[in-house]
């Protein structure tokens, strides 16, 4: 079982008392995509130096779904179902039902510019891994001041 099958994972990431930043320097599929959603901010390469997509690539075109808020029945190609924590993270971080459908039922591959325009990623960076990591660190440095009082954790726990 991966991290996504553990409901405690959702509780830890969703109520972590300091902001978290994902640095995405290439393809971000499946569990990596969900892990990036678990973070508060996402910084991604713009795809000019290497291909980069975000998607739930296991989702088949015949995916089934029932009430994504309470059950996780998005079947994937190898016959497994999404762990409830994946669905919980997706429902928490993606407010648009149209966007959730593209991710969970269609397995759409988002290019960086599309992901940015839809709010999936917060920042696009031109450059290599070091540049992506530097921007992620810069974002973390900028928001860490807000987290120093503990208010960030209280906001997340109370919502």
N, C-alpha and C positions, 0 to 999 in steps of 0.2 A: 504494500500500500504506500502511495506517495503522500506528500504533505497535504494534498487536497482532500484526502479521505478522512481527515481528522478535523472535527468541528472546533477543537481547541485552536487549530491554526487560524481560523476565522476570528475567534475571540482575541487572540494575541495580536494579529495584524490590524484588526479594526479598532482595537483599543490601546495600541502601543502609544505610550505617552510622549514620544517625540515624533516629529514628521519623518517619513521615510521617502527616499528618492530612488527610483529605478533608473539605471543607466542601460540603455538598450543599444547595442552597437552592431546589430545585424538582425537576422531572423528571430522572431519571438513567437514560438508556436506553443499551443496546448498549455501545459502546466506553467511554462515560463510566461505566457500571456496572462494567465490568471494571477501568477505571482506579481507581475507588474501592476495589475489592477489592484492588488492588495496594498500597494504602496500609495502614498498620498500624492506624489508627483512622479511624472515619467519624462525622462530626457532621452531622445532617440536620434540616431544618425539620420541625416536627410536622404540617405540612399545614393548619394552622388559618388561615393568611393567604393561601395559594395551594395549588392542587393539587400534589401531589408523589408520584410513583411511581418505583420502581426496577424495571427489567426488561430482559431481552434480547428486545426487541419484534420482532425479525425472525424469531424462531423460529416455524415454522408448526406447525399441529396434526398434520401428517404428517411431523414431523421424524424423521430416522433417527439412530441412534446405535450405535456399536460400541465396546466397551471404552474408556470415556472416559479411562482412565489412559494409554493408549498411542496412541490415534488420535483425531482430531477430525473426526467425520463428522456432527455435528449440522447438518443442512442448513437453510439459512434461505430465506425466501420468494423471494429473488431469485436463487437457484441457487448461491450461494457456500457455502463451508464455513468453520467457525471456524478462525482461525489457531491453531496449536498453543499459542502463548503464552496465548491466552484460556483454553484448556482447562487448561493448567498452573496458571494463577492460580486458576481456579475450584477445581481439585482441591487446591491448597495451602491455600486459605482456607476452604473449605466441607467440613467433615468428614462431614456427614450426606448419605447417598446419596439420601434422600428430598428434601432441600432442593436438592441438585444437579439432580435430575430436574425439580423445579418450575422451576428457573432455565433449564436447558439444553434440556429437551425440551418443556416446556409454555409457556415464555415468560410465566410468571405475573407479574402486576403486583402488586408489594408496596406497600401503603400504608405510611407511616412507622411507625405503631404496630405493624403486623405485622412489618416489617423489624427493628424494635427488639426485639420479643419473640423473634424467631428468631436474634438475634445478628448480623444483617447490618450493622446500624448500632449504634454504641456509645452515642450520645447523641442525644436529641431536644430541639429548642429551639423555643420559641414566639417568633415575631418575624420581622422582615425579614432581608434578606441581611446587613446589618451585625451583627445579633445572632448569626446563624449563624457568621459569620467570627470574631466576638469569642469565642464558645465554642470554636471550633477553635483559636484562638490560646491560650486558657486551657488547653486540653488539651495543646497543644504545650509550653507553659511548664511544666506540671506534670511531664511525662515527660522533658523535656530534661535534667534533672538526672541521670536514670538513664543517659542516652546520653553524658554528658560524659566518661566513662572509656573509651568505646569498646566496652564489654561488649555493648551492644545489637547492634552489627555482628557481633561474634564469635558471639553466640547465633544470629543469623540465618544466618550462613555455615556454622556447624557443624551446623545442623538439616537 
